[in-house]
Amino acid sequence: MRLIFCCSALLLLILIPRACQCGNILVLPVEGSHWINMDILLQALHSRGHSITILRSSKSWYIKENSPYYKIITVPVEKSLDKTFISRIVSHLIEFERGAQPLVQFFHMTVGIFSVFVEAHKGVAGHVTAILDNKELMRNLMDSKFDLLLTDPCWGGGDILAKYLNLPVVYNVRWLIAEEAHLAIAPSPISYIPITGSGNTDKMSFFQRVKNMVLHLITQTQNHLLIKEVYQKLCDKYLGPDVDYKQVMTDADIWLMRVDFVFDYPRPTMPNIVYMGGFQCKPAKPLPQHLEDFVQSSGEHGVIIMSLGTFVNELPADLANEIAAAFAKLPQKVIWKYAGDRPATLGNNTLMVDWMPQNDLLGHPKIKLFVAHGGTNGVQEAIYHGVPVVGIPVFFDQYDNLLRLKDRGGAEILTLATLDKDDNFLKAIQEVLNEPSYRMNMQRLSRLHRDQPITPLERALFWIEFVMRHKGAAHLKAESIRMPWYSYYSVDVALFLGGAMLLILLTVFIFIRCLFTAMCKRKVKHD
């Protein structure tokens, strides 16, 4: 009896601390590839005993309505960011990229497509409005006593909901509305920090720095107009007209940044930015049998895999035929994630699939090359497994992501405009396959990335739980988020000191002038 009592007491002691540490987390996620990595984070939190509630719109297409890991609340919306809207943007961008001149592309991506982004953000704002206007839902959310709100600030609104519910905020972040998130919170010298879309590395010539500055000013203007047009209106309506959305946006407790400095260029950072680049990467699991059989059939030549990400499921027919024809000329086997019509030039060495276990394939020893669009998830997985890349960027940050790999000797980049000219695609593949330095460089990046005291996922989980334990992380927030721009850059101090200096110089000048005048008068009298 005593033994049973002791065992029961010991079990109780083991379980009580775990129960006390479990938190209640509210999540406002983003669709597409952003959801894929958020889902990995949420499953890890669930495995540690945390309760998770997700707010999804009725237009959601990636976030399923039922899950064993979290509770789903579906919010009915008339208009939101949906799959049809995204597909339309992607098709438009592909066609435009293939035909436009570089200068025209630059202005189209920075200025011409701005109205499309405003429309997209208004769709997201519609989802947030539907949440905040639903009185019964808001009452239930308040009664649920959440410990924090976890959101991806690529699209706004999560920060407003957190402020309304008075919850600490953790960002799963790389993009903050229309800019790279570092620019909003950390010192960012434009002289060596390339702006996304500039095509620059951190080593810039004078004219590249001019381009970088111009693009930075355009991006900041876009960000200001977008916030004013969409999110400040939400802020005024639900938080009050005296609340500045920019301050709400930058007031997150912890920023879980989906990059690391093996991938990104070194730069100033802040104490509440936690780097978790590659947190979704893990050792490869065995492949499904049909894929394993196909991979093993490649013999000594190995396998190439190709994926253009979540949103690009098909290409124009002539482009798909060019890619298929290039693959058919190679001795390697090819696994191509593609949902479009079967290309007429598809070779016997190429297997087309609707879905593939990308991480597990990249970790297979027979994989020789990854043909990728340059999304952050795919780039990080290629680094983790040390697989060289041939990049075909389509939109947004993809070119810049691939450029970082190319700058480190691990990738080659093609554009949609040049892919089907002069066998460029085939030549790029053969160059990366036949030149050993590409694989050696990627394997070096892999060793650097893996050489950490704890995994990026463990680091992310620690800081989420840190915020829950301490009800925030206010001690890590710099005062800069509450300072107006003229105070942050000490413009007011410079004007004050300049004015004081001018006043001193003017006083000295007047004194000397008066002294000179008095001496002249005395001399005249004496004469």
C-alpha positions as CSV (number, residue, x, y, z in Angstrom):
1,M,0.0,0.0,0.0
2,R,2.8,2.4,0.9
3,L,4.6,1.5,-2.4
4,I,1.4,2.3,-4.3
5,F,1.0,5.6,-2.4
6,C,4.7,6.6,-3.1
7,C,4.4,5.8,-6.8
8,S,1.2,7.8,-7.0
9,A,2.8,10.8,-5.3
10,L,5.9,10.6,-7.5
11,L,3.6,10.4,-10.6
12,L,1.7,13.4,-9.4
13,L,4.9,15.4,-8.8
14,I,6.0,14.6,-12.4
15,L,2.7,15.6,-13.9
16,I,1.9,18.8,-12.0
17,P,4.8,20.9,-13.3
18,R,4.1,19.8,-16.9
19,A,0.4,20.8,-16.5
20,C,1.4,24.2,-15.0
21,Q,3.7,24.8,-18.0
22,C,1.1,24.1,-20.6
23,G,-0.3,27.2,-22.3
24,N,-3.3,28.3,-24.2
25,I,-2.3,29.8,-27.6
26,L,-4.4,31.7,-30.1
27,V,-3.1,31.6,-33.7
28,L,-4.0,33.9,-36.7
29,P,-2.1,32.2,-39.5
30,V,-1.3,32.9,-43.2
31,E,-2.1,30.6,-46.1
32,G,0.3,28.8,-48.5
33,S,3.9,28.1,-47.7
34,H,3.6,30.3,-44.6
35,W,1.0,27.9,-43.2
36,I,3.2,24.9,-44.0
37,N,6.0,26.1,-41.6
38,M,3.5,27.5,-39.1
39,D,1.9,24.1,-39.0
40,I,5.2,22.5,-38.1
41,L,5.6,24.9,-35.2
42,L,2.1,24.3,-34.0
43,Q,2.5,20.5,-34.0
44,A,5.7,20.9,-31.9
45,L,3.8,23.1,-29.4
46,H,1.0,20.5,-29.3
47,S,3.5,17.8,-28.5
48,R,4.6,19.7,-25.5
49,G,1.0,19.8,-24.1
50,H,-0.1,23.3,-25.2
51,S,-3.7,24.0,-26.2
52,I,-3.9,25.7,-29.6
53,T,-6.9,27.5,-31.2
54,I,-6.7,28.7,-34.9
55,L,-8.8,31.4,-36.4
56,R,-9.3,30.6,-40.1
57,S,-11.5,32.3,-42.7
58,S,-14.2,30.4,-44.6
59,K,-12.2,31.1,-47.8
60,S,-9.2,29.2,-46.4
61,W,-7.8,26.5,-48.7
62,Y,-4.7,25.3,-46.9
63,I,-5.8,25.2,-43.3
64,K,-8.1,22.2,-42.9
65,E,-11.3,22.4,-41.0
66,N,-10.4,19.5,-38.7
67,S,-7.2,18.6,-37.0
68,P,-6.1,16.4,-34.1
69,Y,-3.5,19.0,-33.0
70,Y,-5.6,22.1,-32.6
71,K,-9.1,23.5,-32.4
72,I,-10.2,25.3,-35.5
73,I,-12.6,28.3,-35.5
74,T,-13.9,29.1,-39.0
75,V,-14.9,32.7,-39.4
76,P,-17.5,33.3,-42.2
77,V,-16.3,36.0,-44.6
78,E,-17.8,37.4,-47.8
79,K,-14.4,38.4,-49.2
80,S,-10.9,37.4,-48.2
81,L,-7.5,36.4,-49.7
82,D,-8.3,33.1,-51.4
83,K,-6.8,30.6,-53.8
84,T,-8.4,32.2,-56.9
85,F,-7.0,35.6,-56.2
86,I,-3.5,34.2,-55.6
87,S,-3.5,32.1,-58.7
88,R,-4.6,35.1,-60.8
89,I,-1.6,37.1,-59.4
90,V,0.8,34.3,-60.1
91,S,-0.3,33.8,-63.7
92,H,-0.1,37.5,-64.4
93,L,3.4,37.7,-62.9
94,I,4.7,34.7,-64.9
95,E,3.4,36.2,-68.2
96,F,4.8,39.6,-67.3
97,E,8.2,38.3,-66.2
98,R,8.7,36.4,-69.5
99,G,8.1,39.5,-71.7
100,A,9.1,42.7,-70.0
101,Q,12.5,44.4,-70.0
102,P,14.4,44.5,-66.7
103,L,13.7,48.3,-66.1
104,V,10.0,47.8,-66.8
105,Q,10.0,44.7,-64.5
106,F,11.6,46.8,-61.8
107,F,9.0,49.6,-61.9
108,H,6.1,47.1,-62.4
109,M,7.1,45.2,-59.2
110,T,7.7,48.3,-57.2
111,V,5.0,50.6,-58.4
112,G,2.6,49.1,-61.0
113,I,1.5,46.1,-58.9
114,F,0.8,48.2,-55.7
115,S,-2.9,48.4,-56.3
116,V,-3.0,44.6,-56.4
117,F,-1.3,44.4,-53.0
118,V,-3.8,46.9,-51.6
119,E,-6.7,44.7,-52.8
120,A,-5.0,41.7,-51.2
121,H,-4.5,43.4,-47.9
122,K,-8.1,44.6,-47.9
123,G,-9.2,41.0,-48.2
124,V,-7.1,40.1,-45.2
125,A,-8.5,43.1,-43.3
126,G,-12.0,41.7,-44.1
127,H,-11.1,38.5,-42.2
128,V,-10.0,40.5,-39.2
129,T,-13.0,42.7,-39.3
130,A,-15.3,39.6,-39.4
131,I,-13.5,38.4,-36.2
132,L,-13.7,41.7,-34.3
133,D,-17.4,42.3,-35.4
134,N,-18.5,38.9,-34.2
135,K,-19.5,39.8,-30.6
136,E,-20.2,36.2,-29.6
137,L,-16.8,35.0,-31.0
138,M,-15.0,37.9,-29.2
139,R,-16.7,37.1,-25.9
140,N,-15.6,33.4,-26.3
141,L,-12.0,34.5,-27.1
142,M,-11.9,36.7,-24.1
143,D,-13.3,34.0,-21.8
144,S,-10.7,31.5,-23.1
145,K,-7.9,33.3,-21.2
146,F,-5.3,32.9,-23.9
147,D,-1.6,33.3,-22.9
148,L,-0.4,34.7,-26.2
149,L,-1.3,35.3,-29.8
150,L,1.0,33.7,-32.4
151,T,0.8,35.2,-35.9
152,D,2.6,35.7,-39.2
153,P,2.8,39.5,-39.8
154,C,3.3,39.1,-43.6
155,W,-0.4,40.2,-43.6
156,G,-1.5,42.5,-40.9
157,G,-4.4,42.2,-38.4
158,G,-3.1,39.7,-35.9
159,D,-1.4,42.5,-34.0
160,I,-4.7,44.5,-33.9
161,L,-6.5,41.4,-32.6
162,A,-3.8,40.9,-29.9
163,K,-4.0,44.5,-28.8
164,Y,-7.8,44.3,-28.6
165,L,-7.5,41.1,-26.5
166,N,-4.6,42.5,-24.5
167,L,-2.4,39.5,-25.3
168,P,1.4,39.2,-25.7
169,V,2.4,38.7,-29.3
170,V,4.9,36.3,-30.9
171,Y,5.7,36.7,-34.6
172,N,6.6,33.8,-36.9
173,V,8.1,36.3,-39.2
174,R,10.2,37.2,-42.2
175,W,8.0,39.8,-43.8
176,L,6.2,42.6,-42.1
177,I,3.4,43.9,-44.4
178,A,5.4,45.2,-47.5
179,E,9.0,45.0,-46.2
180,E,11.6,42.6,-44.7
181,A,10.9,42.6,-41.0
182,H,14.4,43.7,-39.8
183,L,13.8,47.1,-41.5
184,A,11.0,47.9,-39.1
185,I,12.7,47.1,-35.8
186,A,16.5,46.8,-36.2
187,P,19.1,49.4,-37.4
188,S,19.4,48.9,-41.1
189,P,22.2,50.7,-42.9
190,I,21.2,50.8,-46.6
191,S,24.8,51.0,-47.6
192,Y,25.3,47.2,-47.1
193,I,21.9,45.8,-46.4
194,P,20.3,44.9,-49.8
195,I,16.6,45.7,-50.1
196,T,14.5,42.9,-51.4
197,G,14.0,43.2,-55.1
198,S,17.2,45.2,-55.7
199,G,19.2,42.1,-56.8
200,N,22.1,43.4,-54.7
201,T,24.4,41.5,-52.4
202,D,25.9,43.1,-49.3
203,K,28.9,44.2,-51.4
204,M,27.5,47.1,-53.5
205,S,29.1,49.5,-56.0
206,F,28.1,53.2,-55.9
207,F,25.3,52.8,-58.4
208,Q,24.0,49.7,-56.7
209,R,23.8,51.7,-53.5
210,V,21.9,54.3,-55.4
211,K,19.5,51.7,-56.7
212,N,19.2,50.2,-53.2
213,M,18.3,53.6,-51.7
214,V,15.7,54.4,-54.4
215,L,14.1,51.0,-53.9
216,H,14.2,51.5,-50.1
217,L,12.4,54.9,-50.4
218,I,9.8,53.3,-52.8
219,T,9.2,50.4,-50.4
220,Q,8.8,52.7,-47.4
221,T,6.4,54.9,-49.3
222,Q,4.4,51.8,-50.3
223,N,4.4,50.6,-46.7
224,H,3.2,54.0,-45.4
225,L,0.4,54.2,-48.0
226,L,-0.7,50.6,-47.5
227,I,-0.9,51.0,-43.7
228,K,-2.8,54.2,-44.1
229,E,-5.2,52.8,-46.6
230,V,-5.9,49.5,-44.8
231,Y,-4.6,48.9,-41.3
232,Q,-4.7,52.3,-39.7
233,K,-8.4,52.4,-40.6
234,L,-8.9,49.1,-38.7
235,C,-6.8,50.5,-35.8
236,D,-8.9,53.6,-35.7
237,K,-12.2,51.6,-35.6
238,Y,-11.3,49.0,-33.0
239,L,-8.5,50.5,-30.9
240,G,-9.2,54.2,-31.1
241,P,-8.0,57.1,-33.4
242,D,-5.2,57.9,-31.0
243,V,-3.5,54.6,-31.5
244,D,-0.7,54.5,-34.2
245,Y,-0.8,51.2,-36.2
246,K,3.0,51.3,-36.8
247,Q,3.6,51.2,-33.1
248,V,1.1,48.4,-32.6
249,M,2.8,46.5,-35.5
250,T,6.3,46.7,-34.1
251,D,5.3,46.1,-30.4
252,A,5.5,42.2,-30.6
253,D,7.3,40.6,-27.7
254,I,9.3,38.1,-29.7
255,W,10.1,38.0,-33.4
256,L,10.9,34.4,-34.5
257,M,12.8,35.2,-37.6
258,R,12.8,32.5,-40.3
259,V,16.4,33.1,-41.4
260,D,19.9,32.6,-40.0
261,F,23.3,34.1,-40.8
262,V,24.4,31.1,-42.8
263,F,21.7,32.1,-45.2
264,D,21.3,35.8,-44.8
265,Y,24.0,38.5,-44.7
266,P,25.3,39.7,-41.3
267,R,23.5,42.8,-40.0
268,P,22.5,44.6,-36.8
269,T,19.8,42.9,-34.8
270,M,17.8,43.4,-31.6
271,P,17.5,41.3,-28.4
272,N,13.9,40.2,-29.1
273,I,14.7,38.8,-32.5
274,V,15.2,35.1,-32.3
275,Y,16.7,33.4,-35.4
276,M,15.1,30.0,-36.2
277,G,16.0,29.7,-39.9
278,G,15.6,26.1,-41.0
279,F,13.4,25.1,-38.1
280,Q,11.2,23.0,-40.4
281,C,14.2,21.0,-41.6
282,K,14.9,17.5,-40.1
283,P,16.7,14.3,-41.0
284,A,15.2,12.5,-43.9
285,K,12.7,9.7,-43.3
286,P,12.4,6.7,-45.6
287,L,10.6,7.4,-48.9
288,P,7.3,5.9,-49.9
289,Q,8.2,2.6,-51.7
290,H,7.2,3.8,-55.2
291,L,9.5,6.8,-54.9
292,E,12.3,4.7,-53.3
293,D,12.1,2.3,-56.2
294,F,12.3,5.1,-58.7
295,V,15.2,6.8,-57.0
296,Q,17.2,3.5,-56.8
297,S,16.6,2.9,-60.5
298,S,18.8,6.0,-61.2
299,G,22.0,4.0,-60.7
300,E,25.2,6.0,-60.4
301,H,23.7,9.1,-62.1
302,G,21.4,10.0,-59.3
303,V,18.2,12.0,-59.2
304,I,17.1,15.6,-59.8
305,I,14.0,17.0,-58.1
306,M,12.0,20.0,-59.2
307,S,9.4,22.1,-57.4
308,L,8.2,25.6,-57.9
309,G,6.5,25.8,-54.6
310,T,3.0,26.1,-53.2
311,F,1.5,28.6,-55.6
312,V,3.1,27.7,-59.0
313,N,1.4,24.4,-59.9
314,E,1.6,24.8,-63.7
315,L,3.4,26.8,-66.3
316,P,2.7,28.1,-69.8
317,A,2.7,25.0,-72.2
318,D,5.8,26.1,-74.2
319,L,7.8,26.7,-71.0
320,A,6.8,23.3,-69.5
321,N,7.8,21.6,-72.8
322,E,11.2,23.3,-72.8
323,I,11.8,22.1,-69.2
324,A,10.6,18.6,-70.0
325,A,12.8,18.4,-73.1
326,A,15.9,19.5,-71.2
327,F,15.2,16.8,-68.5
328,A,14.8,14.2,-71.2
329,K,18.4,14.8,-72.4
330,L,19.9,14.0,-69.0
331,P,21.2,10.6,-67.7
332,Q,19.7,11.4,-64.3
333,K,16.2,10.5,-63.2
334,V,13.9,13.4,-62.4
335,I,11.0,13.8,-60.0
336,W,9.0,16.9,-60.9
337,K,6.2,18.3,-58.8
338,Y,3.8,19.6,-61.4
339,A,0.0,19.7,-61.6
340,G,-0.4,21.0,-65.1
341,D,-1.0,19.1,-68.4
342,R,1.6,16.5,-69.2
343,P,4.2,18.1,-71.5
344,A,4.5,16.6,-75.0
345,T,8.3,16.4,-74.6
346,L,8.3,14.5,-71.3
347,G,11.0,11.9,-71.2
348,N,10.9,8.4,-69.8
349,N,13.4,9.5,-67.1
350,T,10.9,12.0,-65.6
351,L,8.3,11.2,-63.0
352,M,5.6,13.9,-62.6
353,V,3.8,14.0,-59.1
354,D,1.2,16.2,-57.5
355,W,3.0,16.2,-54.2
356,M,6.4,15.0,-53.0
357,P,8.1,14.7,-49.6
358,Q,10.6,17.4,-50.4
359,N,12.6,17.3,-47.2
360,D,12.9,13.5,-47.3
361,L,14.0,13.6,-51.0
362,L,16.6,16.3,-50.4
363,G,18.1,14.1,-47.6
364,H,18.4,11.1,-49.8
365,P,22.0,10.3,-50.8
366,K,21.1,9.9,-54.5
367,I,19.7,13.4,-54.9
368,K,22.2,15.4,-57.0
369,L,20.3,18.7,-57.7
370,F,17.3,20.7,-56.6
371,V,15.5,22.8,-59.3
372,A,13.6,25.3,-57.1
373,H,11.7,28.6,-57.2
374,G,13.7,30.1,-54.3
375,G,11.1,30.1,-51.5
376,T,12.5,30.4,-48.0
377,N,11.4,26.9,-47.0
378,G,13.0,25.2,-50.0
379,V,16.2,27.2,-49.8
380,Q,16.6,26.4,-46.1
381,E,16.0,22.7,-46.7
382,A,18.6,22.7,-49.5
383,I,21.1,24.2,-47.2
384,Y,20.3,21.8,-44.4
385,H,20.8,18.8,-46.7
386,G,23.7,20.3,-48.7
387,V,22.1,20.0,-52.1
388,P,23.1,22.5,-54.9
389,V,20.3,24.5,-56.6
390,V,19.3,25.7,-60.0
391,G,16.9,28.5,-59.3
392,I,13.9,29.7,-61.3
393,P,12.5,32.7,-59.3
394,V,9.0,33.7,-60.0
395,F,8.1,36.6,-57.7
396,F,8.7,38.5,-54.5
397,D,11.8,37.5,-52.5
398,Q,12.7,34.4,-54.5
399,Y,15.4,36.0,-56.6
400,D,17.0,37.5,-53.6
401,N,16.9,34.2,-51.7
402,L,18.6,32.4,-54.6
403,L,21.1,35.2,-55.0
404,R,22.4,34.5,-51.4
405,L,23.0,30.9,-52.4
406,K,24.7,31.9,-55.7
407,D,26.9,34.5,-53.8
408,R,28.1,31.6,-51.6
409,G,28.8,29.4,-54.6
410,G,25.9,26.9,-54.1
411,A,23.5,27.8,-56.9
412,E,22.9,29.1,-60.4
413,I,19.9,31.4,-61.3
414,L,17.8,31.5,-64.4
415,T,14.9,34.0,-65.2
416,L,11.6,33.1,-66.8
417,A,12.5,35.4,-69.6
418,T,15.7,33.5,-70.5
419,L,14.8,29.9,-69.4
420,D,13.7,28.8,-72.9
421,K,16.5,30.5,-74.9
422,D,19.8,28.9,-76.2
423,D,19.4,25.7,-74.0
424,N,20.0,27.9,-70.9
425,F,18.1,25.6,-68.6
426,L,20.0,22.5,-69.7
427,K,23.3,24.3,-69.6
428,A,22.7,25.5,-66.0
429,I,21.8,22.0,-64.8
430,Q,24.9,20.5,-66.4
431,E,27.1,23.2,-65.0
432,V,25.9,22.6,-61.4
433,L,26.0,18.8,-61.8
434,N,29.4,18.6,-63.3
435,E,31.2,21.3,-61.3
436,P,32.0,19.8,-57.8
437,S,32.3,23.2,-56.1
438,Y,28.6,23.7,-56.0
439,R,28.0,20.6,-53.9
440,M,31.1,21.3,-51.8
441,N,29.9,24.8,-51.0
442,M,26.4,23.7,-50.1
443,Q,27.7,21.0,-47.9
444,R,29.9,23.6,-46.1
445,L,26.8,25.7,-45.6
446,S,25.0,22.6,-44.2
447,R,27.8,22.0,-41.7
448,L,27.7,25.6,-40.5
449,H,23.9,25.6,-40.2
450,R,23.8,22.4,-38.2
451,D,26.6,23.4,-35.8
452,Q,24.4,24.9,-33.2
453,P,23.9,24.2,-29.4
454,I,20.2,23.5,-29.9
455,T,18.0,23.2,-32.9
456,P,16.2,26.2,-34.4
457,L,12.9,24.6,-33.5
458,E,13.9,24.1,-29.9
459,R,15.0,27.7,-29.7
460,A,11.6,28.9,-31.1
461,L,9.7,26.7,-28.6
462,F,11.7,28.0,-25.7
463,W,11.0,31.6,-26.5
464,I,7.3,31.0,-27.1
465,E,7.1,29.4,-23.7
466,F,9.2,32.2,-22.2
467,V,6.6,34.7,-23.2
468,M,3.8,32.6,-21.7
469,R,5.8,32.1,-18.4
470,H,6.5,35.8,-18.1
471,K,3.4,37.3,-19.7
472,G,5.5,39.0,-22.4
473,A,9.0,40.1,-22.9
474,A,8.8,43.9,-22.4
475,H,12.4,44.0,-21.1
476,L,13.7,43.0,-24.5
477,K,11.9,45.7,-26.4
478,A,13.9,48.7,-27.4
479,E,12.5,52.2,-26.8
480,S,12.9,52.9,-30.5
481,I,9.5,51.4,-31.3
482,R,7.9,54.3,-29.3
483,M,10.0,57.1,-30.8
484,P,8.9,59.3,-33.7
485,W,11.3,59.2,-36.6
486,Y,12.8,62.7,-35.9
487,S,13.8,61.5,-32.4
488,Y,15.1,58.1,-33.6
489,Y,17.4,59.8,-36.0
490,S,18.2,62.7,-33.6
491,V,17.0,65.2,-36.1
492,D,15.6,67.4,-33.3
493,V,18.9,67.1,-31.4
494,A,20.8,68.1,-34.5
495,L,18.6,71.1,-35.1
496,F,18.9,72.1,-31.5
497,L,22.7,71.8,-31.5
498,G,22.9,73.5,-34.9
499,G,20.6,76.3,-33.7
500,A,22.7,76.7,-30.4
501,M,25.9,76.8,-32.4
502,L,24.4,79.5,-34.8
503,L,23.3,81.4,-31.7
504,I,26.8,81.3,-30.2
505,L,28.4,82.3,-33.5
506,L,25.8,85.1,-33.9
507,T,26.5,86.3,-30.3
508,V,30.2,86.3,-30.9
509,F,29.8,88.1,-34.2
510,I,27.6,90.8,-32.6
511,F,30.0,91.1,-29.7
512,I,33.0,91.5,-32.0
513,R,31.1,94.0,-34.2
514,C,30.1,96.1,-31.1
515,L,33.6,96.0,-29.8
516,F,35.0,97.0,-33.2
517,T,32.4,99.8,-33.5
518,A,33.3,101.1,-30.0
519,M,37.0,101.1,-30.8
520,C,36.4,103.0,-34.0
521,K,34.3,105.6,-32.2
522,R,37.0,106.1,-29.6
523,K,39.7,106.5,-32.2
524,V,37.6,109.1,-34.1
525,K,37.2,111.1,-30.8
526,H,40.9,110.9,-30.1
527,D,41.8,112.2,-33.6
